[in-house]
Amino acid sequence: MDHKAFIATLPHDTLAALNETRDAPGLWHLAGHVGLIFAFGIWIAQGWPGWPLVLVAQGITLCFLFTLEHETTHKTPFRSLWINEWVGRLCGLVIMLPFEWFRYFHLAHHRHTNDPEKDPELTSGAKPESWGAYLRHVSGLPYWWAMARITFANALGQEPGQYVPERAWARVRREAQIMLVLYALAGLSLLASPLLFWIWLLPCLLGQPFLRLYLLAEHGRCAYVANMLENTRTTLTNRIVRFLAWNMPYHIEHHSLPQVPFHKLPELHKHMQGHHCVLTDGYRRFTHDYISGLR
């Protein structure tokens, strides 16, 4: 059975209920995520006991805004489209991932999941197979370099990629230009106070490796086939990770039915029991298995 056959087994009423979006669950979840960011930021700024360790926690919380931005490209975390748009843009600003550009990059990934010739995640080298490539990838430094290069190129009006339609080029360029202006202002603020360095910039550098490790599990070492039950992995994990990742560890579920909002994915997971082809018990197990196969 492939994912299309599985979807066909779901009653119409069940499918309609799974696809229903609402504002309240997303807003409550957003309040919790942003609340953690502010709490950790205050802890660091005040220099309370243990603040150097909190830098890492702050970085993880900031970098995992990626999973929310990812969801907003599907317009599912919130029923109100304008909330999806602005939350996605603000997340992209925090982690230097231009929302307008990423929307098309990510939709191409869904359209060509794990196709070595067409999936932009694969063609950009996001699945390392040697120790050197793995360590570079997990460091997060290639990500920051790639995003800086893409943002500058987009701001200059260069072609943003074959997956971005020409009608969107102006929006992509304008967004990148606004981001660079805001980054320049943030840089100038460092002349008056190092606060942003300690509560934003340094934590993002420290948190990015955790996001890289998490993202590898979504499709790493999965089959190069069109069946979403085989080319994607669902990872069983704890509530903290599911909270920070907006339930995206249920990744087979998400790729099979990307229109299902994050808060309905646990329910979809129950419906899908017995159909998962790639199911891993925890990120520690996945990481151990992944590095065991490195060249």
N, C-alpha and C positions, 0 to 999 in steps of 0.2 A: 504493500500500500504506500502511495506517495501522499504528499500533503494535500493535493487536490482531492484525492479520493477520501481522505480523512474529513476534509471540510464538507464534502457531500453527504457524510453520515450525520452531520449535526442537524437537528430539527430547525426549521426556519425561525421559530420563536426563540430558541436558545441562541442562535446566531445573532438575531436582532438584539437580544438582551446583552450579549457580549460586546457588540459594536457600539452600544449607547455611550456617549460621552457626557460628562457633567463637570461643572466648574468646582464644586465643593471639595471632592477628594484631592484634586490637583492643588487647590489653594491651601488646604490644610498641610499637605505634604510639602509644598513649597515653603510654607511658614516654618515648618520644622527644619528643613534643610538650611534655609537662610538664617534661622535662629541659631543653629550650630555655628555657622560662619561668624556671626556677630559675637557669640559667646566666646569662641576661641580667639577672635580678634581682640576682644577686651582683655582676656587673660594674658595674651602676649603683650599688649600695650601697657598693661599695668605691671608687668614683670612678676606676676604671682608665682609661687613655688611650682617648679616643673615646667615653666614656660618653654624651654628649649624643646622638650618632647611634644608640647602642644603645637609647635611649628609644623611637625609632621602631620598631626591630626588635622590642622587647619588646611594643609596642602592637599590631603586626601579629600576633604570635604569640598574644597574649591575645585579640584580637578574633576571630581565626579559630577560637577555641573554639566560635563560632557553628556552624560546619560539623559539629562533633562533636555539639553539642546537637541540631542538626537531625537527625542520623542516629539519635540515641537515641530520638527520637519514633517512629521506625520499628522500634525494638528490634532493630536489625541489627548494630551494631558488635561486640556481644558475645553469645554464646549465653546467658549467665546473665542472666535478666531483671533481677535486683536490681542488677547492675553497670550495665546500661543506665539504670535509674531514677536511681541515685545519681550517676553521672557526669553525666547530663543536668541534674540539679538543681544540682550544683556548678558546672557550666559556666554555667548561667543566673544563678547568684549572682555570678559574676565579671563578667559582661557585662550585668547588669541585664535579663535576659530570663526572666521567670518560666516555669519548665519546664511546670508543669501547664497554664497558660494557653496557652503556645506550642504544646503538643501538639495542641490542638484547632484553633488558628489555622492551623497548618501542614497538618493533615489536610484542612481545608477548602480550602486552596490546592491540594492534590493532587486533590481531588474536582472542583474547578472551575478547573483551570489555565488562566490567561489568558482567563477569562470576565469581560469588563468589568463585569458586574453582580453577579457572585457570588464572584470570586476576591478574598479579603481583601487580598492584596498589591496589587491594582490599586485596589480601593475605598479603600485607605488612602493612595493617592497616591505609591506607590513607584516609578513610572516617569515621571520628569519629562520634559517636552517643550519647555520654554523655558529660556533661559540662566539666568534668575533661579532657577527651580525646580531646575535641575540643580546650580547652585553650592550652594544651600541643602541639597539632598539629599546631595551628596558631602561636605559639611562634617561630616556625622554629627550635627550638633546637633539636627535634628528627630527623629532616632532616640532620643537620650538624653531629650529632652523627652517624647516619646510613651511611652517605657518607664517613666519616673518617674510620669507621669500614670496609666498603666494599673496600675502596681504599687500606687499609693496608692488608686485606685478599687477594685481588687480587695480590698485590705486592709480597706476600709470596707464591703465586702459589696455593692457595686453590681453590676448585671448585667454580666458579663465579656464579653459579645458573643453574638450569636445562634448562633454556631458552637460555643459551649460548652454542653453539655447540663446541665440543672438538677442532675442527680445529682452533677456535678463541682464545683458552685459552692462547697461547703464546703471541698474540697481546695484550690481556687484561692485562696479567702480566707485559709485557714490558711498556705499557702505564702507569700503576699504579706506577711502579718503577720510571719512568721519572718524573711523577707528584710529588712524594715524594721528589725527589732530588731538584726540583724547589721550592717546599714549604720550604725545609730546607734552601735554599739560600735566599729566601724571609725573613725567620725568622732571619737569620744572619744579613740581611740588617737593621733590626730594632735596632741592637746594634749601628749602625752608625747614623740612622735617623728614627724617628717615622712616616715618610711620608706615607708608605704603610698602616700603621694602620689607619690613618685618611682618606685616600682616597679610601681604598679597604676593609680592614678587618671589621672595625666598621660599615661602611655603609652596607656591606653585612648582618651583623647581624640585622641591623635596617630595611633593605628592605625585608628580607625573609618573615616576616608575611604577607606582601601585596601579595607576590606571592602565599603563601599558601591559602589565601582567594580567590584569582583569580582561582587557580586550582580546588578548591572544586566545583566551578560552572560547570566545564566541564562535570562531570558525577554524582555529588552528588545528591542523592534522585531521580535518574533516574531508570527506570525499569531494572530488571535483565533478559534481553531478548537479542536475537541476532540482532534485527532490530536496525540499527544505528539511525533511526529517533526517536526511543523511548529511547535508552540507553545513549543518549548523549544530551547535551543542547547547544543551540546557545543563546548567551547573547547579547542583543542590547546595545550598549554603545557608548561612544564618540570617536572622532578621536584620542585623545591622547592615550587612552587605546589600541585602535586598532593598533596604530603605535608601541607602546612599546611591544605589544604582537604579532606583526607580523601577524595581522588579525586572530589570533587563537580564538577570541571570536566567529567567525563563525565555531563553532566546529562540529555541525552536518554535515556541508558541508565538513569539513576536514575528518571526519571519514567515510563519505559515499564515498568520492573520494580522498584518501590520496595522490594520485599522482598529484593533482592539486596544482600548486605553490601558495604561499601566496597571490601574487598580483592579482590572478584570483578568489579568494574566494568571494569577493563582487559580482562579476558577477554570480558565481554559486549560491550565495544566492538569487539573483533575479530569477533565473530559478527555485529555490526550493520553492518559495512563495506558501503558501497553503498546503505544505507537512510537515512542522515542527510540530512535536508532543510535543516537550519541548522547549518553547521559553520564555525567561525571559527578562523583560524590566529593565536592569541595574543590577549592582552587589550589590547595596544597597538593592534592592528588594530581590535578591536571598539570601543575608546574613540574612536579617530579617526573611525570610521564613525558612531558615535553622535552625537558632538558636531557632525559635519558636517550633521546633520539637525535640529539645534535651531533653534527660532524665535528 
